[in-house]
C-alpha cells in the first residue's frame, strides 16, 4: 500500500493539494446555477424535459459510475482511475458551452455526471489508502470537504460575474481544471492497494497474506448506506430546496436566498476543517448530537418561520452537516478490509448521490400528497432525522450485545 508515511513531505503536500483542488468536480454544477434561467431561454422550443435533464440529470448519471469507480479502485491503480475521471470532467466542462441541446446534455452528463461519479469515489478511496490511522483519515477527509465548499463558493461567484456579458462565458470558470489535471498526473503517486511491490521483503509479504479479512463486509456497509440515504435526503432538502421554503414562508427574495446559500457554504467549510479535531474526541458518536440539532433546525423553521429563523437554520445546518458527511466516509473505511474500501466507499457515495437527486421529488411529493406548503411539511424532515438517529443508536447497541458473547468466548 502507498501510505502518507512512505512519501516525502513535499510530494505528499503537492499530491494532497491536487486531490483537494480536484474536489471542484463535485460542486461543478454551481458554475451552471447562475445561468440556469438563461438555458431555458437559449433552448426555448426544445423539449422541456430535456432541458430539465441537462440541468439536474447528471447527478443520476454519475451514480453507476461511482460504483464502477469503486470496483476499479479495488483492482487497479487508483491514480489512473482518478486521472481518467477528472480528465473526462475537464474536457466535457471546458467545451460545454454549446447551443445544441443534445450535445449540451451529453457534455453535462459527462462532466458533472460521469466525471463526478468517478472522481468523488476515487479521491476518497485514495485518502483512505494514504491515511490508515483513523484520526488522521478523519482530519484529511474534513479538509477535503472544506476545500470542496470553498471551491464551490468561488466557482459560483466567478461564473456569475463572467456570465453577465454572455451565458457561455460562465464555462470559462472550468479552465481552472486544466492545471489541476496536470497536477494530478504529476504529483499523485501510484496506488497498488494490497498488491506487493516486486522488491518487498518476504516477511512483509507474508504479513499481508496473513492479515485477516473481515467476512460479510457488505453486512456492515449496507446499513450505513441506508442511514446515509435517509439523513442526507433531509439535509439536501434544506440545501437545494430552501428557495421553495423562503417563497412559501414569504421571508425573502432571490438576493436573500443567494445570501443564505453562501452562509451555508461558508459554515460547511469551517466545520469541515475542524472535523478531525472533534472526531478524535468523539469518534463514532460525533454525528448523534449534530444530527439531532439538524432535526431541531427543521422543527424550528417549520413552526416559527421568519427571516431570522431561516438565516439561523441554514447557518446551523451548514455547520452540522460536515460532522455526518465526513463521518460516514471515514466510518466506511473502518468497517471493511482494505481490499474492499473502494467498493464500500462507492456504495455510500451512491446513497448520498441518490439522496441529492431525490430531495426535490421528496419535498414536492409530500407537498402534493398532503396538500401543504413546504413550510408545513418542513417539520417532517426534522422528525425523520431524530427517528433515524434513535434507530441507529438502538441498532448499534443491539449489534454490540450480539457480538459481546462471542468476544468473551474468544478471550
C-alpha positions as a printed NumPy array, in Angstrom:
array([[  0.   ,   0.   ,   0.   ],
       [  1.057,   3.6  ,  -0.63 ],
       [  0.692,   5.495,   2.624],
       [  1.479,   9.066,   3.644],
       [  4.344,   7.79 ,   5.801],
       [  6.045,   6.265,   2.756],
       [  6.069,   9.595,   0.868],
       [  8.351,  12.604,   1.18 ],
       [  6.637,  15.571,   2.821],
       [  6.954,  17.809,  -0.257],
       [  5.476,  15.187,  -2.566],
       [  2.688,  14.444,  -0.086],
       [  1.781,  18.15 ,   0.166],
       [  1.576,  18.527,  -3.621],
       [ -0.411,  15.288,  -4.015],
       [ -2.911,  16.396,  -1.376],
       [ -3.153,  19.863,  -2.917],
       [ -4.009,  18.323,  -6.288],
       [ -6.515,  15.966,  -4.662],
       [ -8.195,  18.733,  -2.657],
       [ -8.459,  21.051,  -5.673],
       [ -9.987,  18.233,  -7.713],
       [-12.997,  18.427,  -5.378],
       [-14.192,  21.237,  -7.677],
       [-15.671,  18.434,  -9.784],
       [-18.141,  17.507,  -7.035],
       [-19.548,  21.045,  -6.922],
       [-19.088,  21.702, -10.626],
       [-22.835,  22.224, -11.025],
       [-22.514,  25.535,  -9.168],
       [-20.984,  27.022, -12.319],
       [-24.242,  26.361, -14.17 ],
       [-26.5  ,  27.531, -11.329],
       [-26.19 ,  31.277, -12.144],
       [-27.175,  30.673, -15.79 ],
       [-29.996,  28.162, -15.319],
       [-32.668,  30.696, -16.287],
       [-30.656,  31.594, -19.433],
       [-30.663,  27.968, -20.547],
       [-34.452,  27.868, -20.747],
       [-34.324,  30.955, -22.98 ],
       [-31.471,  29.704, -25.152],
       [-33.141,  26.334, -25.696],
       [-36.697,  27.686, -25.968],
       [-38.678,  25.418, -28.266],
       [-36.779,  22.315, -27.231],
       [-38.482,  19.654, -25.051],
       [-38.662,  20.984, -21.506],
       [-37.914,  17.567, -20.009],
       [-34.651,  17.501, -21.953],
       [-33.617,  20.915, -20.646],
       [-34.516,  19.809, -17.117],
       [-32.402,  16.694, -17.56 ],
       [-29.491,  18.812, -18.729],
       [-29.729,  20.832, -15.516],
       [-30.326,  18.115, -12.892],
       [-29.909,  14.81 , -14.739],
       [-26.112,  14.491, -14.44 ],
       [-26.442,  13.661, -10.724],
       [-28.316,  10.479, -11.618],
       [-25.937,   9.628, -14.47 ],
       [-22.999,   9.805, -12.069],
       [-24.353,   7.204,  -9.623],
       [-23.488,   3.994, -11.548],
       [-20.1  ,   5.431, -12.491],
       [-19.36 ,   5.917,  -8.792],
       [-19.988,   2.202,  -8.234],
       [-17.804,   1.368, -11.249],
       [-15.018,   3.571,  -9.9  ],
       [-15.211,   1.822,  -6.513],
       [-14.822,  -1.592,  -8.131],
       [-11.894,  -0.343, -10.222],
       [-10.162,   1.267,  -7.231],
       [-10.058,  -2.135,  -5.519],
       [ -8.5  ,  -3.748,  -8.585],
       [ -6.316,  -1.262, -10.477],
       [ -4.129,   1.765,  -9.785],
       [ -6.315,   4.387,  -8.057],
       [ -4.215,   7.204,  -9.516],
       [ -5.292,   6.472, -13.072],
       [ -8.925,   5.954, -12.101],
       [ -8.768,   9.441, -10.595],
       [ -6.936,  10.961, -13.578],
       [ -9.296,   9.467, -16.166],
       [-12.356,  10.63 , -14.237],
       [-11.055,  14.167, -13.817],
       [ -9.929,  14.301, -17.46 ],
       [-13.489,  13.433, -18.565],
       [-14.77 ,  16.234, -16.325],
       [-12.217,  18.765, -17.583],
       [-12.71 ,  18.223, -21.311],
       [-16.502,  17.977, -21.126],
       [-16.868,  21.011, -18.849],
       [-14.497,  23.339, -20.707],
       [-16.219,  22.66 , -24.044],
       [-19.727,  22.535, -22.556],
       [-20.944,  25.965, -23.755],
       [-22.743,  24.773, -26.892],
       [-26.117,  25.894, -28.236],
       [-27.174,  22.429, -29.387],
       [-29.419,  20.959, -26.689],
       [-28.447,  17.34 , -27.379],
       [-24.705,  17.98 , -27.324],
       [-25.144,  20.235, -24.291],
       [-26.889,  17.466, -22.344],
       [-24.268,  14.872, -23.348],
       [-21.38 ,  17.121, -22.25 ],
       [-23.152,  17.993, -18.994],
       [-23.702,  14.314, -18.216],
       [-20.051,  13.536, -18.972],
       [-18.725,  16.427, -16.893],
       [-20.722,  16.539, -13.664],
       [-22.171,  13.068, -14.141],
       [-19.503,  10.602, -15.242],
       [-16.645,  12.829, -14.071],
       [-18.148,  13.451, -10.638],
       [-19.108,   9.8  , -10.116],
       [-15.566,   8.595, -10.78 ],
       [-13.529,  11.318,  -9.068],
       [-15.608,  11.507,  -5.885],
       [-15.166,   7.797,  -5.163],
       [-11.538,   7.692,  -6.329],
       [-10.465,  10.706,  -4.25 ],
       [-11.96 ,   9.33 ,  -1.045],
       [-10.518,   5.88 ,  -1.743],
       [ -7.082,   7.457,  -2.182],
       [ -7.392,   9.306,   1.142],
       [ -8.333,   6.021,   2.841],
       [ -5.176,   4.356,   1.492],
       [ -2.9  ,   7.296,   2.288],
       [ -4.05 ,   7.614,   5.897],
       [ -4.571,   4.285,   7.622],
       [ -4.74 ,   5.894,  11.068],
       [ -8.412,   6.589,  11.833],
       [ -7.829,  10.035,  13.369],
       [ -5.562,  11.189,  10.54 ],
       [ -8.015,   9.859,   7.981],
       [-10.824,  11.832,   9.595],
       [ -8.785,  15.022,   9.602],
       [ -7.953,  14.869,   5.912],
       [-11.464,  13.903,   4.835],
       [-12.613,  17.002,   6.725],
       [-10.066,  19.186,   4.958],
       [-11.085,  17.701,   1.605],
       [-14.702,  18.672,   2.235],
       [-13.652,  22.132,   3.449],
       [-11.733,  22.858,   0.248],
       [-14.663,  21.463,  -1.741],
       [-17.011,  24.01 ,  -0.153],
       [-14.594,  26.889,  -0.738],
       [-14.075,  25.881,  -4.369],
       [-17.828,  25.659,  -4.897],
       [-18.406,  29.147,  -3.498],
       [-15.575,  30.631,  -5.599],
       [-16.666,  28.95 ,  -8.836],
       [-20.278,  30.055,  -8.395],
       [-19.22 ,  33.661,  -7.754],
       [-16.78 ,  33.739, -10.692],
       [-19.285,  32.112, -13.048],
       [-21.916,  34.664, -12.102],
       [-19.559,  37.559, -12.852],
       [-18.427,  36.091, -16.179],
       [-21.997,  35.335, -17.264],
       [-23.081,  38.986, -17.06 ],
       [-21.919,  39.63 , -20.638],
       [-22.89 ,  36.22 , -22.097],
       [-24.089,  32.937, -20.584],
       [-21.366,  30.975, -22.391],
       [-18.665,  32.882, -20.505],
       [-19.605,  31.095, -17.282],
       [-17.917,  27.986, -18.678],
       [-14.532,  29.761, -18.678],
       [-14.594,  29.08 , -14.932],
       [-13.853,  25.436, -15.702],
       [-10.435,  26.345, -17.159],
       [ -9.025,  26.099, -13.627],
       [ -9.476,  22.333, -14.005],
       [ -6.695,  22.15 , -16.628],
       [ -3.759,  22.852, -14.26 ],
       [ -5.419,  20.665, -11.608],
       [ -5.478,  17.764, -14.078],
       [ -1.767,  18.292, -14.755],
       [ -1.084,  18.315, -11.004],
       [ -2.936,  15.027, -10.547],
       [ -0.865,  13.383, -13.289],
       [  2.454,  14.713, -11.993],
       [  2.079,  14.603,  -8.219],
       [ -0.21 ,  11.682,  -7.363],
       [  1.812,   8.542,  -6.605],
       [  0.849,   5.11 ,  -7.853],
       [ -1.596,   3.22 ,  -5.647],
       [ -1.403,  -0.541,  -5.898],
       [ -3.691,  -1.31 ,  -2.979],
       [ -2.791,  -4.602,  -1.286],
       [ -0.571,  -5.739,  -4.136],
       [  3.03 ,  -6.305,  -3.087],
       [  5.852,  -4.443,  -4.766],
       [  8.31 ,  -6.735,  -6.552],
       [ 11.149,  -5.799,  -4.208],
       [  9.097,  -6.096,  -0.994],
       [ 10.694,  -8.249,   1.724],
       [  9.313, -11.752,   2.074],
       [  8.371, -11.104,   5.693],
       [  6.256,  -8.108,   4.743],
       [  4.595, -10.119,   2.003],
       [  3.766, -12.9  ,   4.409],
       [  2.361, -10.36 ,   6.867],
       [ -0.027,  -9.014,   4.25 ],
       [ -1.088, -12.515,   3.252],
       [ -1.803, -13.387,   6.853],
       [ -3.821, -10.228,   7.55 ],
       [ -7.384, -11.229,   8.443],
       [-10.133, -10.242,   6.038],
       [-13.438,  -9.363,   7.665],
       [-16.191, -11.652,   6.338],
       [-19.546, -10.253,   5.252],
       [-18.236,  -6.721,   4.851],
       [-21.397,  -5.755,   2.979],
       [-23.478,  -6.521,   6.089],
       [-21.854,  -3.519,   7.743],
       [-21.831,  -1.347,   4.606],
       [-25.494,  -1.665,   3.601],
       [-26.979,  -0.478,   6.949],
       [-24.628,   2.513,   6.83 ],
       [-25.7  ,   3.281,   3.252],
       [-29.373,   3.156,   4.275],
       [-28.672,   5.55 ,   7.14 ],
       [-26.764,   7.85 ,   4.764],
       [-29.717,   7.986,   2.366],
       [-32.294,   8.99 ,   4.97 ],
       [-30.111,  11.547,   6.732],
       [-28.685,  13.022,   3.529],
       [-32.032,  13.425,   1.772],
       [-33.273,  15.544,   4.688],
       [-30.218,  17.792,   4.565],
       [-30.369,  18.166,   0.79 ],
       [-33.956,  19.385,   1.091],
       [-32.589,  22.186,   3.279],
       [-29.692,  22.876,   0.909],
       [-31.309,  22.598,  -2.518],
       [-34.966,  23.445,  -1.819],
       [-34.511,  26.422,   0.506],
       [-35.8  ,  28.736,  -2.247],
       [-39.185,  26.977,  -2.131],
       [-39.301,  27.38 ,   1.656],
       [-38.344,  31.071,   1.509],
       [-41.038,  31.756,  -1.105],
       [-43.755,  29.873,   0.774],
       [-42.806,  31.49 ,   4.077],
       [-42.61 ,  34.949,   2.464],
       [-39.4  ,  35.789,   4.305],
       [-37.145,  36.98 ,   1.447],
       [-36.348,  37.327,  -2.246],
       [-33.694,  35.979,  -4.63 ],
       [-30.961,  38.104,  -3.042],
       [-31.879,  36.712,   0.38 ],
       [-31.741,  33.143,  -0.976],
       [-28.31 ,  33.781,  -2.501],
       [-27.054,  35.224,   0.769],
       [-28.16 ,  32.324,   2.968],
       [-26.801,  29.786,   0.454],
       [-23.399,  31.486,   0.725],
       [-23.703,  31.422,   4.522],
       [-24.343,  27.659,   4.441],
       [-21.299,  27.085,   2.206],
       [-19.002,  29.123,   4.47 ],
       [-20.276,  27.348,   7.593],
       [-19.715,  23.968,   5.936],
       [-16.124,  24.898,   5.085],
       [-15.42 ,  25.942,   8.675],
       [-16.678,  22.827,  10.43 ],
       [-15.23 ,  20.515,   7.763],
       [-11.782,  21.871,   8.61 ],
       [-12.461,  21.186,  12.303],
       [-13.935,  17.705,  11.812],
       [-10.681,  15.868,  12.507],
       [-10.29 ,  17.539,  15.914],
       [-13.821,  16.672,  17.047],
       [-13.711,  13.166,  15.563],
       [-10.598,  12.396,  17.574],
       [-12.505,  13.328,  20.728],
       [-15.943,  11.828,  19.967],
       [-15.272,   9.041,  17.432],
       [-18.432,   7.351,  16.088],
       [-20.677,   9.295,  18.458],
       [-19.871,  12.531,  16.607],
       [-22.916,  12.535,  14.314],
       [-25.532,  11.817,  17.003],
       [-25.803,  15.268,  18.668],
       [-25.175,  17.121,  15.409],
       [-27.961,  15.363,  13.508],
       [-30.353,  15.862,  16.422],
       [-29.525,  19.58 ,  16.252],
       [-30.205,  19.494,  12.497],
       [-33.553,  17.861,  13.22 ],
       [-34.395,  20.645,  15.674],
       [-33.477,  23.172,  12.96 ],
       [-36.207,  21.766,  10.705],
       [-38.703,  21.854,  13.551],
       [-37.834,  25.465,  14.41 ],
       [-38.079,  26.621,  10.783],
       [-41.372,  24.776,  10.324],
       [-43.127,  26.029,  13.446],
       [-41.589,  29.515,  13.669],
       [-40.968,  30.737,  10.085],
       [-39.208,  34.105,   9.874],
       [-36.226,  35.681,   8.13 ],
       [-34.112,  35.428,  11.288],
       [-35.049,  31.776,  11.87 ],
       [-34.24 ,  30.984,   8.234],
       [-30.76 ,  32.512,   8.453],
       [-30.086,  30.743,  11.746],
       [-31.467,  27.44 ,  10.464],
       [-29.449,  27.434,   7.244],
       [-26.275,  28.512,   9.066],
       [-26.64 ,  25.834,  11.755],
       [-27.479,  23.258,   9.083],
       [-24.28 ,  24.181,   7.221],
       [-22.31 ,  23.831,  10.46 ],
       [-23.809,  20.437,  11.376],
       [-23.735,  18.622,   8.023],
       [-19.943,  18.065,   7.773],
       [-19.989,  16.144,  11.055],
       [-22.048,  13.492,   9.292],
       [-20.721,  13.781,   5.721],
       [-17.108,  13.369,   6.838],
       [-18.075,  10.758,   9.418],
       [-19.652,   8.248,   7.056],
       [-16.758,   8.403,   4.602],
       [-14.305,   7.762,   7.444],
       [-16.505,   5.126,   9.061],
       [-16.996,   3.029,   5.937],
       [-13.212,   2.641,   5.557],
       [-13.032,   1.289,   9.106],
       [-15.84 ,  -1.23 ,   8.59 ],
       [-14.338,  -3.126,   5.65 ],
       [-11.   ,  -4.706,   4.752],
       [ -8.542,  -2.627,   2.742],
       [ -9.304,  -4.647,  -0.399],
       [-12.948,  -3.507,  -0.287],
       [-12.596,   0.16 ,   0.67 ],
       [-13.155,   1.406,  -2.884],
       [-16.307,  -0.653,  -3.398],
       [-17.72 ,   0.196,   0.043],
       [-16.975,   3.897,  -0.465],
       [-18.826,   3.836,  -3.781],
       [-21.883,   2.273,  -2.109],
       [-22.249,   5.029,   0.495],
       [-21.447,   7.629,  -2.18 ],
       [-24.263,   6.133,  -4.27 ],
       [-26.665,   6.528,  -1.323],
       [-25.541,  10.143,  -0.839],
       [-25.935,  10.95 ,  -4.548],
       [-29.322,   9.251,  -4.744],
       [-30.462,  11.354,  -1.782],
       [-29.326,  14.547,  -3.514],
       [-31.183,  13.626,  -6.699],
       [-34.332,  12.631,  -4.825],
       [-34.581,  15.557,  -2.418],
       [-36.656,  17.771,  -4.731],
       [-39.029,  14.925,  -5.584],
       [-39.48 ,  14.112,  -1.899],
       [-40.371,  17.68 ,  -0.93 ],
       [-42.738,  18.333,  -3.832],
       [-44.247,  14.861,  -3.449],
       [-45.053,  15.473,   0.211],
       [-46.465,  18.911,  -0.597],
       [-48.709,  17.49 ,  -3.304],
       [-49.911,  14.394,  -1.436],
       [-50.559,  16.236,   1.846],
       [-51.887,  19.438,   0.266],
       [-49.459,  21.541,   2.311],
       [-46.839,  24.214,   1.708],
       [-43.147,  23.487,   2.139],
       [-43.238,  25.321,   5.48 ],
       [-45.927,  22.969,   6.76 ],
       [-44.083,  19.786,   5.718],
       [-40.684,  21.089,   6.907],
       [-41.048,  19.535,  10.413],
       [-41.42 ,  16.063,   8.831],
       [-37.729,  16.141,   7.937],
       [-36.816,  17.123,  11.485],
       [-38.766,  14.215,  12.932],
       [-37.239,  11.869,  10.336],
       [-33.702,  12.859,  11.329],
       [-34.324,  12.357,  15.031],
       [-36.033,   8.985,  14.453],
       [-33.216,   7.743,  12.184],
       [-30.593,   8.703,  14.77 ],
       [-32.584,   6.962,  17.522],
       [-32.955,   3.773,  15.43 ],
       [-29.239,   3.887,  14.629],
       [-28.317,   4.027,  18.305],
       [-30.64 ,   1.094,  19.08 ],
       [-29.13 ,  -0.856,  16.161],
       [-25.562,  -0.223,  17.371],
       [-26.476,  -1.255,  20.926],
       [-28.122,  -4.46 ,  19.654],
       [-25.092,  -5.333,  17.498],
       [-22.719,  -4.798,  20.416],
       [-24.86 ,  -7.007,  22.651],
       [-24.96 ,  -9.68 ,  19.953],
       [-21.18 ,  -9.732,  19.493],
       [-20.315,  -9.446,  23.189],
       [-20.714, -13.206,  23.991],
       [-18.547, -14.157,  21.008],
       [-15.833, -11.705,  22.082],
       [-15.932, -13.034,  25.654],
       [-15.658, -16.621,  24.405],
       [-12.708, -15.717,  22.193],
       [-10.875, -14.294,  25.206]])
